[in-house]
Structure formats: C-alpha cells, structure tokens
C-alpha cells in the first residue's frame, strides 16, 4: 500500500536538484518535477532497462521512491550511486531509508559522511551530540501503551483522526473511493465520521458536503462540534501553480472553514493566507478556539515544512501566521500538529532524531521546552504521525504504516505519579546528599536505584497502578523502608537515623544487637556498650520503665532455650540495675524461641538464626 500522506506532503515541499539532465531523461524528469512520482519511477526504470543507467537516473529513482515513502526501494537505488557522485542530501536520505528498515548501524555510517559534508547542519549537530539516541528511544520510559484495537479499512489508506463530541471521531481515508489520483496512484481522500464505543469502531460514514472530487482532510473541530477547519486540494478552487517547464498545474493545499447548521456542514470558505505559491494544511484548533496550528512551507520557515500558528480574532478575522521556532521546527519536515488542553503540542517530524521516517514528538508550549520524542511503542522504524489525544476518554489516536498500509492505532496514556523525596538527618535535620534510593516492586526486588542531590532531594515518576516501596541507604545511617501511597503526593519526608544513635519509638528502645557468648548468659563488652546507651536513655527519661525480652534461635531443645533466655534476661536486668537504675523500673522475661522475628521453623539459615537471637527493650511506662 502506498503512503498517500507522504505523497500529499510533497505538495508542501519544494524540491531542488543538482544533477545534470539530458534528452533521454526529459519525459521522466517532467513527470518527476510535476510530482507524478509513481509514473516517473516507471519512466526511469525503462531507461535502466535500455541500458542508459547513470548516476543521475539512480538518484532520481531513489528520490522518487523516497518521496512516495517506499524506503526499501529507495535504499536499493541510493546504494547504486557511486561515492564520488553522492551529495549530502543523498547520504542523509539514504540513512533515513535504512533506518526505516531497522539497519541503524549502516545508517549511522552514512550519517557520519553526511556530517563531514555539512557539519553545521542542524540535523548533523543533533546526531553528533547523541549518537546513542536509537537505544535511548527504544528504552525510554513509556508514556502510552498500545491498545489491541485499530481502525484498519480494507484496501485503503486511513489517517488524520480527530476527536469530536462524546465518541465521535473524524478521519480521512481512500476507503471506497472511486476516482484515482494520478500522482498518488490511490483514490482521492475523503472525510469520514465514525465513533468508538465498547472497544469497537462503528461503520465509517462519509460526509458528502465536505468531500469534493479531489483530496479533502484531515480536519480539526471545535469543542461544540459546529465549526471545523479542514485541508483541501487546491485544484477545486483554482489554487494552483502552473509549471512552465512541464505545463502542468500543481495544486497547493489550503485550509478551509465550515459551519454546521441544521445538521449539515455549510459556508465553506478558504482561509485568507491560502496561496497558490505554498501550501497550508493539517490544522489543529486550540481548546478555546482562539489559535489555529498548521503545517506549511510558506516563506519564513526553517525547513521543508514547519509548524505555524495563527490567532483567530473574536470578529472572525485572522492574525499573521507565526512560525513556532527552532525548538519545534528543523531543517526537515514537521507536520500534523495537535494541540491539547494543556497547551502541549504533539507533531510529526523527520528532521529531529527518531527511530525512522516520521516520529511523533511533543513539546510544552508554555515553557518553550525542546521537543521530546515519544519513543516506543508510539514510534517505530516506520512512519508514525497524526497524533490526537482525548483526556476525557483517556484515549489517543495516531497513524502509522508499520504494518504496510496507513491505519489508525489506539493508545492509552500511562498514568504517572510524581514522587518528590527529601532525605534528612533525623537529629540535625540537615539534607543528606548521595543517599541511595532503591525502588522496590511488590516482591521487594530492586527495580531502579537513584541518588539524592546536594539538597537531599530526588524526584521520579511511578505508575499510578503501582504502590511501590523505597529503601533508603547511606553509609553510617540506619536503613529506612517506606511505602509510597497511591495518592499523588508532592513530598515524602524520609529521615534516616545515624547507626551509632539509639532509636526510640512509641513503645520500644532500639539498640544494636546484644551479643552473648555461645551457650552463656554473661554480658560481653560489645553488649555492655549498647546497654550503657539504654542506661543513658533511662536517665534522660526518669519515668520510663523497661521490660527486657530475651529471644533465642530454634537450635537445640526448646526448654533449654527458654531457660537460657531467662538467664540472659536476668543478666541484662542485673547490669542495668548495677549501673544505677532503680530495680522497679526494669524487669526481664525470657521468651526462648516462642516469638521468632523470622518464622523459619527448623529450616533457618545462619543469618535468620542471628536475627532471631535478640533482646528487645519494651517501654511499659
């Protein structure tokens, strides 16, 4: 299936050439320069069959295939051009063609040669700044997930979906078209309406009052669904430029406005900046209806086609078109803009770094941020374009030829929660830098590790569906484990406590483990150091009373373990009393193996046994 949107996009792009023509190529050249690429391909191939191959013919054939988005054949003929006959455009287009076939290594070799020929080209500079962009785009955090449903009409090319009220969806297609366009070899595009409900599309219906005998669409519609702006082939209104060389009329695309009255679209009028010298197409209307975004090759642009905007005044007049600038536009083609309710612009580009062909990008126009590639799975090695988003339905539509023909795919935004973490010292309240934040899944497995900045902060996003835990670790500090809530919290305050300090909770004084010699109950020097900390705490809080609970592991006889734990509890109490604490404030109880910290039965590991052998200091008053 031919990529009709690519061929129509040619009407918005001026093509230059530097190769020598001759009398043998006149017929093919006339077809080529009048944009009749499918017929030009056959004419150039006829010359090859007549053994009249030249670098010029290979170049024209490769460009013809490139311009109708047949990248596989384009790559074949670019490869036939000798190195000495290749110009910078051939290297760039050859690289792009190979990218659509997934041949990134060879494509990058050609880009290296393109860079040498034109090192100041914007595309060359972007490539040199990040040669690893393909791997990054394939592994970037996904913001959308594809749905299994798609709008795939048999034997047709469909794209340019736009949301209306409720479940209404408008799009363009060659579906059931009768008249064929000689330039594209496909039926003319018509505007259709469908709806999406219960995970299925209804049978598409054409809108006769908007469809002409030439190409119509795509369109954009206001929130009341009574005003539309749509693209139309210039032949109908005589909006054409006649080529003196080929004696053919080249129709420029224009944008038209229509109103809905009594259920019918009427008052179809061209916008005042339509022209026979350039094209304007693929409009997108802002939520408030005051700004129209569109693609054009009008003078003042940066590349082949750019994204522009124009103000719609309250009296129905229009301001002067404004180019969106270098953070959106490139030296290549930018097309198919869509502006959402939050003033975020989505658009397609083959000039910014991408996975192949057109990729879909987004940029927040309120911040003038640099355009960001949406990555996989929205983008692929093929052409991906014409993105639209409906926030109320939590649904996105975009077009792609990844399966051969152009069809409309569905995707849903992945809900994200912004988590802002600050790590502080529990005593001094000072921020702690370089604290390790580990994101844990529901099984406690580390999925990602981050580190706090100099101000003790770190921000990251998680799926709204997940309720992850985070583990905070820093040398000389106690480890903290915290569950993040499902709510979109803006701050989680974590306060790791230095390991050499005592932790006092509501019902417990926590010390480092109190070690005893094997099978004995006497206090070791290390144990004495920790018990001295308990003495300090009880002196600081004279009304505090403590119950010492001594635990053993499961090794040996249970009765013996119980007696051993009782001895250790008594030894601990005796030590505390000896240090000056009133005997009425301290008591002890041996628990044996009754209350293990880790219930591992008879199959405990050495590490688990060590955790079960412990002393707890319970605050009873």
C-alpha positions as CSV (number, residue, x, y, z in Angstrom):
1,X,0.0,0.0,0.0
2,X,1.4,3.4,-1.0
3,X,1.8,6.0,1.7
4,X,-0.6,8.6,0.4
5,X,0.1,11.1,3.2
6,X,3.7,11.3,2.2
7,X,2.8,12.0,-1.5
8,X,0.4,14.7,-0.5
9,X,3.1,16.2,1.8
10,X,5.2,16.7,-1.2
11,X,2.8,19.5,-2.2
12,X,4.1,21.3,0.9
13,X,7.8,20.9,0.0
14,X,10.0,22.5,-2.6
15,X,12.4,20.1,-4.2
16,X,15.8,21.1,-5.6
17,X,18.3,19.1,-7.7
18,X,21.9,19.5,-8.7
19,X,22.4,16.5,-11.1
20,X,22.7,17.0,-14.9
21,X,19.7,16.1,-17.0
22,X,19.9,15.0,-20.6
23,X,17.5,14.5,-23.5
24,X,17.0,10.8,-22.6
25,X,15.5,11.7,-19.2
26,X,13.2,14.5,-20.4
27,X,10.0,12.5,-20.1
28,X,10.8,11.0,-16.7
29,X,12.0,14.4,-15.4
30,X,8.8,16.1,-16.5
31,X,6.9,13.5,-14.5
32,X,9.2,13.9,-11.5
33,X,9.1,17.7,-11.4
34,X,5.3,17.7,-11.7
35,X,5.2,15.4,-8.6
36,X,3.9,12.4,-10.6
37,X,6.4,10.1,-8.8
38,X,4.8,6.8,-9.4
39,X,4.8,7.4,-13.2
40,X,8.3,8.9,-13.0
41,X,9.6,5.7,-11.4
42,X,8.4,3.6,-14.3
43,X,9.9,6.0,-16.8
44,X,13.3,6.0,-15.1
45,X,13.2,2.2,-14.8
46,X,12.5,2.0,-18.5
47,X,15.7,3.9,-19.1
48,X,17.6,1.4,-17.0
49,X,16.2,-1.5,-19.0
50,X,17.5,0.3,-22.1
51,X,21.0,0.2,-20.5
52,X,21.1,4.0,-20.1
53,X,21.9,3.9,-16.4
54,X,23.7,7.0,-15.0
55,X,24.3,8.4,-11.5
56,X,21.6,10.9,-12.3
57,X,18.9,8.3,-13.1
58,X,19.8,6.3,-9.9
59,X,19.5,9.5,-7.9
60,X,16.1,10.3,-9.5
61,X,14.8,6.8,-9.0
62,X,16.0,6.8,-5.3
63,X,14.4,10.2,-4.7
64,X,11.2,9.1,-6.4
65,X,10.9,6.1,-4.1
66,X,11.9,8.2,-1.1
67,X,9.2,10.8,-1.8
68,X,6.5,8.2,-2.0
69,X,7.8,6.6,1.2
70,X,8.9,3.3,-0.5
71,X,12.1,3.3,1.7
72,X,13.1,-0.2,0.8
73,X,13.5,0.5,-2.9
74,X,14.9,4.0,-2.1
75,X,17.7,2.4,-0.2
76,X,18.4,0.0,-3.1
77,X,18.9,2.8,-5.6
78,X,20.8,5.1,-3.3
79,X,23.2,2.2,-2.8
80,X,23.8,2.1,-6.5
81,X,25.1,5.7,-6.6
82,X,28.9,5.8,-6.5
83,X,30.5,7.5,-3.5
84,X,32.0,10.2,-5.8
85,X,28.6,11.0,-7.2
86,X,26.7,11.3,-3.9
87,X,25.8,14.6,-2.4
88,X,24.9,15.4,1.2
89,X,21.2,15.1,0.5
90,X,21.7,11.5,-0.9
91,X,23.7,10.5,2.2
92,X,21.0,11.9,4.5
93,X,18.1,10.3,2.7
94,X,19.9,7.0,2.3
95,X,20.4,7.0,6.0
96,X,16.8,7.8,6.7
97,X,15.7,5.0,4.3
98,X,17.9,2.4,6.1
99,X,16.6,3.5,9.5
100,X,13.0,2.6,8.3
101,X,14.4,-0.9,7.6
102,X,15.9,-1.1,11.1
103,X,19.5,-1.0,9.6
104,X,20.8,1.5,12.2
105,X,24.5,0.6,12.1
106,X,24.8,1.2,8.3
107,X,22.5,4.3,8.6
108,X,24.9,5.8,11.2
109,X,27.9,5.3,8.9
110,X,26.1,7.3,6.2
111,X,25.2,10.0,8.7
112,X,28.9,10.2,9.6
113,X,29.6,11.0,5.9
114,X,26.7,13.5,5.9
115,X,28.2,15.2,8.9
116,X,31.6,15.6,7.1
117,X,29.9,17.2,4.1
118,X,27.8,19.6,6.2
119,X,29.0,19.7,9.8
120,X,26.9,22.8,10.6
121,X,23.6,21.3,9.5
122,X,21.1,21.2,12.4
123,X,20.5,17.5,11.9
124,X,24.2,16.8,11.8
125,X,24.7,18.7,15.1
126,X,21.9,16.8,16.8
127,X,23.2,13.5,15.6
128,X,26.8,14.2,16.8
129,X,25.5,15.3,20.2
130,X,23.8,12.0,20.8
131,X,24.8,9.0,18.6
132,X,23.2,6.6,21.1
133,X,19.7,8.1,20.5
134,X,18.2,4.9,19.0
135,X,19.0,2.8,22.1
136,X,17.7,5.6,24.3
137,X,14.4,5.9,22.4
138,X,13.8,2.2,22.5
139,X,14.3,2.0,26.2
140,X,12.8,5.4,27.2
141,X,10.1,5.3,29.9
142,X,6.8,4.7,28.1
143,X,4.1,7.3,28.4
144,X,1.5,5.4,26.3
145,X,0.5,1.8,25.9
146,X,-0.9,0.5,22.6
147,X,-4.4,-1.0,22.6
148,X,-5.3,-4.0,20.5
149,X,-8.0,-2.2,18.6
150,X,-7.2,-0.3,15.4
151,X,-9.1,1.3,12.5
152,X,-7.9,-0.7,9.5
153,X,-10.2,-0.4,6.5
154,X,-9.5,-3.0,3.8
155,X,-7.6,-1.9,0.8
156,X,-7.4,1.7,1.9
157,X,-5.2,4.3,3.5
158,X,-6.6,6.0,6.6
159,X,-5.1,8.6,8.9
160,X,-5.6,12.0,10.4
161,X,-8.1,11.1,13.2
162,X,-9.7,13.9,15.2
163,X,-11.9,13.7,18.2
164,X,-15.4,15.2,18.3
165,X,-18.1,15.3,21.0
166,X,-18.6,12.2,23.0
167,X,-17.4,9.2,21.0
168,X,-17.3,10.9,17.6
169,X,-14.1,10.5,15.6
170,X,-13.4,12.2,12.2
171,X,-10.6,10.9,9.9
172,X,-9.6,10.8,6.2
173,X,-9.4,7.7,4.0
174,X,-9.2,6.4,0.5
175,X,-11.9,3.9,1.6
176,X,-14.5,3.1,-1.1
177,X,-13.0,5.9,-3.3
178,X,-14.0,5.8,-7.0
179,X,-11.7,8.3,-8.7
180,X,-7.9,7.7,-8.7
181,X,-5.3,10.5,-8.3
182,X,-2.6,10.0,-11.0
183,X,0.0,11.5,-8.7
184,X,-0.5,9.0,-5.8
185,X,-1.9,6.1,-7.7
186,X,-4.6,5.9,-5.0
187,X,-8.2,7.0,-4.7
188,X,-8.8,10.6,-3.5
189,X,-9.0,11.2,0.2
190,X,-12.5,11.8,1.7
191,X,-13.5,12.8,5.2
192,X,-15.3,10.1,7.3
193,X,-17.0,10.0,10.6
194,X,-17.1,7.0,13.0
195,X,-17.4,6.5,16.7
196,X,-15.6,4.3,19.2
197,X,-17.5,2.7,22.0
198,X,-17.4,-0.7,23.7
199,X,-13.9,-1.2,22.3
200,X,-15.1,-1.1,18.7
201,X,-15.5,1.4,15.8
202,X,-18.8,1.9,14.0
203,X,-19.1,1.6,10.3
204,X,-17.5,4.8,8.8
205,X,-19.7,7.2,7.0
206,X,-18.6,9.8,4.5
207,X,-19.5,13.5,5.0
208,X,-20.8,14.4,1.5
209,X,-21.0,18.2,2.0
210,X,-17.3,18.3,2.9
211,X,-16.0,15.9,0.3
212,X,-15.1,17.1,-3.3
213,X,-13.7,15.3,-6.3
214,X,-10.2,16.0,-5.0
215,X,-8.4,15.4,-1.7
216,X,-10.2,16.6,1.4
217,X,-8.9,16.4,5.0
218,X,-7.6,16.0,7.6
219,X,-9.6,18.3,9.9
220,X,-9.9,19.8,13.3
221,X,-13.1,20.6,15.1
222,X,-14.2,23.0,17.9
223,X,-15.4,21.7,21.3
224,X,-19.1,22.5,20.3
225,X,-18.6,20.4,17.1
226,X,-20.2,23.1,15.0
227,X,-17.1,24.6,13.3
228,X,-14.3,22.7,11.5
229,X,-11.1,23.6,9.7
230,X,-10.0,21.1,7.1
231,X,-7.4,20.6,4.4
232,X,-8.4,20.6,0.8
233,X,-6.6,20.1,-2.5
234,X,-6.2,23.4,-4.3
235,X,-7.4,22.2,-7.7
236,X,-11.0,22.7,-6.7
237,X,-10.7,26.4,-6.1
238,X,-8.0,27.0,-8.7
239,X,-5.4,27.4,-6.0
240,X,-2.7,26.0,-8.3
241,X,0.7,26.9,-9.6
242,X,1.4,26.2,-13.3
243,X,4.8,24.7,-14.1
244,X,6.1,26.4,-17.3
245,X,8.6,23.5,-17.7
246,X,6.0,20.7,-17.6
247,X,2.9,22.6,-18.5
248,X,1.1,21.0,-15.5
249,X,-1.0,22.6,-12.8
250,X,0.4,21.9,-9.3
251,X,-2.4,22.1,-6.7
252,X,-1.4,23.7,-3.4
253,X,-3.1,22.5,-0.2
254,X,-5.2,25.0,1.6
255,X,-7.2,25.2,4.9
256,X,-11.0,25.8,4.7
257,X,-13.5,26.7,7.4
258,X,-17.1,25.3,7.6
259,X,-20.1,25.7,9.9
260,X,-22.7,23.2,10.9
261,X,-26.2,24.3,10.6
262,X,-29.3,22.2,10.9
263,X,-27.1,19.0,10.8
264,X,-25.3,20.0,7.6
265,X,-21.9,21.5,7.0
266,X,-22.1,24.7,5.1
267,X,-20.5,28.1,4.5
268,X,-17.2,26.6,3.3
269,X,-14.7,29.4,3.0
270,X,-10.9,29.4,2.4
271,X,-8.6,31.0,5.0
272,X,-7.1,34.3,3.9
273,X,-3.5,33.1,4.0
274,X,-4.0,30.2,1.5
275,X,-1.8,30.7,-1.5
276,X,-1.0,29.3,-5.0
277,X,2.7,29.7,-4.1
278,X,2.8,27.5,-1.0
279,X,0.6,25.1,1.0
280,X,-1.0,25.3,4.4
281,X,-2.5,22.1,5.7
282,X,-3.4,19.7,8.6
283,X,-4.9,22.2,11.1
284,X,-5.4,21.8,14.9
285,X,-7.6,24.1,16.9
286,X,-6.8,25.1,20.5
287,X,-9.3,24.3,23.2
288,X,-10.5,27.9,23.5
289,X,-10.9,28.2,19.7
290,X,-8.6,31.2,19.5
291,X,-5.5,29.7,17.9
292,X,-5.1,27.5,14.9
293,X,-1.9,25.5,14.4
294,X,-1.0,24.1,11.0
295,X,1.8,22.9,8.7
296,X,3.2,25.0,5.8
297,X,6.1,25.6,3.5
298,X,5.3,29.4,3.4
299,X,8.2,31.8,3.3
300,X,10.0,32.4,6.6
301,X,10.2,28.8,7.6
302,X,13.2,26.8,8.8
303,X,13.0,23.6,6.7
304,X,10.9,21.8,4.1
305,X,7.7,22.2,6.1
306,X,7.2,23.9,9.5
307,X,4.6,24.1,12.2
308,X,2.9,27.6,12.4
309,X,0.1,29.2,14.4
310,X,-2.3,32.0,13.7
311,X,-4.7,33.9,16.1
312,X,-8.4,33.8,15.4
313,X,-10.0,37.1,16.5
314,X,-13.4,37.4,18.0
315,X,-14.7,39.0,14.9
316,X,-13.7,36.0,12.8
317,X,-10.6,37.7,11.2
318,X,-7.1,36.2,11.4
319,X,-3.8,37.5,12.6
320,X,-0.4,37.0,10.9
321,X,0.9,33.4,10.9
322,X,3.8,32.9,13.3
323,X,6.5,30.2,13.0
324,X,6.9,28.2,16.2
325,X,10.7,28.4,16.0
326,X,13.7,26.2,16.4
327,X,12.6,24.2,19.5
328,X,9.8,22.8,17.3
329,X,10.9,23.1,13.7
330,X,14.0,21.6,12.0
331,X,15.6,21.6,8.5
332,X,13.4,18.6,7.7
333,X,9.7,18.2,7.7
334,X,7.4,19.0,10.7
335,X,3.7,18.2,10.1
336,X,0.4,17.0,11.6
337,X,0.3,19.3,14.7
338,X,-2.2,18.6,17.6
339,X,-2.6,21.0,20.5
340,X,-4.1,19.6,23.7
341,X,-6.0,21.3,26.5
342,X,-2.7,21.9,28.5
343,X,-1.0,23.7,25.6
344,X,1.2,20.7,24.9
345,X,1.9,20.3,21.1
346,X,2.2,16.9,19.5
347,X,3.6,16.8,16.0
348,X,5.4,14.5,13.5
349,X,8.9,15.2,12.3
350,X,11.6,13.5,10.2
351,X,14.1,16.2,11.0
352,X,14.6,15.6,14.7
353,X,16.4,12.4,15.8
354,X,14.0,9.5,15.5
355,X,13.6,5.8,15.0
356,X,12.9,6.1,11.3
357,X,10.7,8.0,8.9
358,X,8.3,10.4,10.7
359,X,8.3,10.1,14.5
360,X,5.8,11.8,16.9
361,X,7.2,14.4,19.3
362,X,5.7,16.6,22.0
363,X,6.6,20.0,23.5
364,X,5.1,22.1,26.2
365,X,4.5,25.5,24.6
366,X,4.1,27.2,28.0
367,X,7.8,26.5,28.8
368,X,9.3,26.6,25.3
369,X,10.9,23.3,26.1
370,X,12.8,21.4,23.4
371,X,10.6,18.8,21.5
372,X,10.8,15.3,23.0
373,X,10.4,12.1,21.1
374,X,7.6,9.9,22.5
375,X,9.7,6.8,21.9
376,X,8.4,3.3,21.6
377,X,5.8,1.9,21.3
378,X,4.1,5.0,19.7
379,X,7.1,5.4,17.4
380,X,8.6,2.7,15.3
381,X,11.1,2.3,12.4
382,X,8.2,3.2,10.1
383,X,6.3,6.5,9.7
384,X,4.3,7.4,12.8
385,X,2.2,10.6,12.6
386,X,-1.1,12.4,13.1
387,X,-1.4,12.1,16.9
388,X,-4.6,13.2,18.8
389,X,-5.5,12.9,22.5
390,X,-8.8,12.9,24.3
391,X,-8.3,13.4,28.0
392,X,-11.9,12.7,29.0
393,X,-11.8,9.3,27.3
394,X,-8.2,8.7,28.3
395,X,-7.6,7.7,24.7
396,X,-5.1,8.6,22.0
397,X,-5.2,8.0,18.2
398,X,-2.3,8.1,15.9
399,X,-1.5,6.9,12.4
400,X,1.3,4.6,11.2
401,X,2.4,2.4,8.3
402,X,4.3,0.0,10.5
403,X,2.2,-2.9,9.1
404,X,2.3,-1.8,5.5
405,X,-0.7,0.5,4.8
406,X,-1.6,3.6,6.7
407,X,-4.0,2.8,9.5
408,X,-5.2,4.4,12.8
409,X,-4.0,3.0,16.1
410,X,-5.3,3.4,19.6
411,X,-3.3,4.0,22.7
412,X,-4.0,5.0,26.3
413,X,-1.8,7.3,28.4
414,X,0.0,5.6,31.2
415,X,-0.9,7.3,34.5
416,X,2.2,8.6,36.3
417,X,2.6,9.7,39.9
418,X,5.3,12.3,40.6
419,X,7.3,11.4,43.8
420,X,9.4,14.1,45.4
421,X,11.8,12.7,48.1
422,X,13.9,14.6,50.6
423,X,16.3,12.8,52.9
424,X,17.4,14.4,56.1
425,X,19.5,13.6,59.2
426,X,17.0,12.8,62.0
427,X,18.9,14.6,64.6
428,X,20.3,17.7,62.8
429,X,17.5,17.9,60.1
430,X,20.2,18.7,57.6
431,X,19.7,17.3,54.0
432,X,21.8,14.3,53.1
433,X,23.3,14.0,49.6
434,X,24.2,10.8,47.8
435,X,21.7,8.7,49.7
436,X,20.7,5.7,47.7
437,X,17.0,5.4,46.9
438,X,16.0,1.9,45.7
439,X,12.6,1.5,44.1
440,X,11.2,-1.9,45.1
441,X,8.5,-3.9,43.4
442,X,5.7,-5.8,45.3
443,X,8.2,-8.7,45.8
444,X,10.8,-6.4,47.3
445,X,13.1,-6.6,44.2
446,X,15.1,-3.6,43.4
447,X,13.9,-2.2,40.0
448,X,15.8,1.1,39.9
449,X,18.4,2.9,42.0
450,X,18.7,6.7,42.3
451,X,20.7,9.1,44.5
452,X,19.8,12.3,46.2
453,X,21.2,15.6,45.0
454,X,23.2,18.0,47.1
455,X,20.0,19.4,48.7
456,X,18.9,15.9,49.7
457,X,16.1,15.7,47.1
458,X,15.3,13.3,44.3
459,X,12.2,13.2,42.0
460,X,10.9,10.3,40.0
461,X,7.7,9.0,38.4
462,X,5.9,5.7,39.1
463,X,2.9,4.2,37.6
464,X,-0.4,5.1,39.3
465,X,-1.3,1.4,39.3
466,X,1.8,0.5,41.4
467,X,2.2,1.2,45.1
468,X,6.0,0.8,45.4
469,X,8.2,0.8,48.4
470,X,11.5,2.6,48.5
471,X,14.6,1.7,50.5
472,X,16.9,4.5,51.7
473,X,20.6,3.7,52.4
474,X,23.5,5.8,53.3
475,X,26.8,4.9,55.0
476,X,26.7,5.3,58.8
477,X,22.9,5.6,58.8
478,X,20.1,3.2,59.5
479,X,18.3,1.8,56.5
480,X,14.8,3.0,56.0
481,X,12.0,1.2,54.2
482,X,8.9,3.4,53.2
483,X,5.8,2.6,51.3
484,X,4.7,5.3,48.8
485,X,0.9,5.9,48.8
486,X,-1.3,5.8,45.8
487,X,-2.2,9.5,46.1
488,X,-0.2,12.0,44.0
489,X,1.8,13.2,46.9
490,X,4.3,16.0,46.3
491,X,6.6,15.2,49.1
492,X,7.8,12.2,51.1
493,X,9.9,13.1,54.1
494,X,12.5,10.4,54.9
495,X,14.8,10.8,57.9
496,X,17.5,8.1,58.2
497,X,18.9,7.9,61.7
498,X,22.7,7.5,62.2
499,X,23.6,4.0,63.1
500,X,25.5,4.9,66.3
501,X,22.4,6.5,67.8
502,X,19.6,5.0,69.8
503,X,16.2,4.8,68.2
504,X,13.2,5.5,70.5
505,X,9.8,4.6,69.2
506,X,6.4,4.9,70.8
507,X,6.8,1.5,72.5
508,X,10.4,0.4,72.2
509,X,14.0,1.5,72.7
510,X,16.0,0.0,69.8
511,X,19.7,-0.7,70.2
512,X,22.3,-2.6,68.1
513,X,22.1,-6.4,68.7
514,X,23.1,-7.5,72.2
515,X,25.5,-10.4,71.7
516,X,26.2,-13.2,74.2
517,X,28.8,-15.9,74.1
518,X,27.6,-19.2,72.8
519,X,25.6,-21.1,75.3
520,X,26.3,-18.5,78.0
521,X,24.4,-15.6,79.6
522,X,27.2,-13.3,80.7
523,X,27.3,-9.8,79.1
524,X,30.0,-9.3,76.5
525,X,32.0,-6.0,76.2
526,X,30.0,-5.2,73.0
527,X,26.7,-5.9,74.8
528,X,27.8,-3.6,77.7
529,X,28.4,-0.7,75.2
530,X,24.8,-1.0,73.9
531,X,23.3,-1.4,77.4
532,X,25.1,1.7,78.6
533,X,23.1,3.6,75.9
534,X,19.9,2.2,77.4
535,X,21.1,3.4,80.8
536,X,21.6,6.9,79.3
537,X,18.1,6.9,77.8
538,X,16.5,5.8,81.2
539,X,18.5,8.6,83.0
540,X,17.2,11.1,80.4
541,X,13.6,9.9,80.9
542,X,13.3,9.1,84.6
543,X,9.7,8.0,84.4
544,X,10.5,5.4,81.7
545,X,10.1,1.7,82.7
546,X,11.5,-1.1,80.5
547,X,10.7,-4.8,80.0
548,X,13.7,-6.8,78.6
549,X,12.5,-9.6,76.4
550,X,15.3,-12.1,75.5
551,X,14.9,-14.4,72.5
552,X,16.9,-17.4,71.2
553,X,17.0,-19.1,67.9
554,X,15.5,-22.6,67.2
555,X,18.7,-24.5,67.6
556,X,18.6,-27.1,70.3
557,X,16.0,-28.1,72.9
558,X,13.1,-25.7,73.3
559,X,13.0,-26.0,77.1
560,X,16.7,-25.4,77.3
561,X,16.4,-22.3,75.0
562,X,13.7,-20.9,77.3
563,X,15.9,-21.3,80.4
564,X,18.9,-19.8,78.6
565,X,16.8,-16.8,77.5
566,X,15.6,-16.3,81.1
567,X,19.2,-16.3,82.3
568,X,20.2,-13.7,79.7
569,X,17.2,-11.5,80.6
570,X,18.1,-11.6,84.2
571,X,21.8,-10.8,83.4
572,X,20.7,-7.8,81.3
573,X,18.4,-6.5,84.1
574,X,21.2,-7.0,86.7
575,X,23.6,-5.0,84.5
576,X,21.2,-2.1,84.2
577,X,20.5,-2.1,88.0
578,X,24.2,-2.2,88.7
579,X,24.6,1.0,86.6
580,X,22.2,2.9,89.0
581,X,18.8,2.3,87.5
582,X,16.1,1.6,90.1
583,X,15.1,-2.1,90.1
584,X,11.4,-1.1,90.0
585,X,12.0,0.5,86.5
586,X,13.5,-2.6,84.8
587,X,12.2,-6.2,84.5
588,X,13.1,-9.1,82.3
589,X,11.5,-12.1,80.6
590,X,12.9,-15.0,78.7
591,X,10.9,-15.8,75.6
592,X,13.1,-18.7,74.3
593,X,12.1,-19.5,70.7
594,X,8.4,-18.6,71.1
595,X,8.4,-15.3,69.2
596,X,10.9,-15.5,66.3
597,X,11.5,-12.4,64.3
598,X,11.6,-14.6,61.2
599,X,9.4,-17.6,61.4
600,X,11.6,-20.1,59.5
601,X,10.9,-23.2,61.8
602,X,13.6,-25.8,61.6
603,X,15.0,-24.6,58.3
604,X,16.5,-21.3,59.4
605,X,19.7,-20.0,57.7
606,X,22.6,-18.7,59.9
607,X,21.5,-15.2,59.0
608,X,17.9,-15.9,60.0
609,X,19.1,-17.5,63.3
610,X,21.2,-14.5,64.1
611,X,18.2,-12.2,63.6
612,X,16.1,-14.3,65.9
613,X,18.7,-14.2,68.7
614,X,17.9,-10.8,70.0
615,X,17.0,-8.6,73.0
616,X,14.0,-6.3,72.9
617,X,13.5,-3.3,75.3
618,X,9.8,-2.7,75.6
619,X,8.7,0.6,77.0
620,X,5.9,-0.3,79.5
621,X,5.6,3.2,81.1
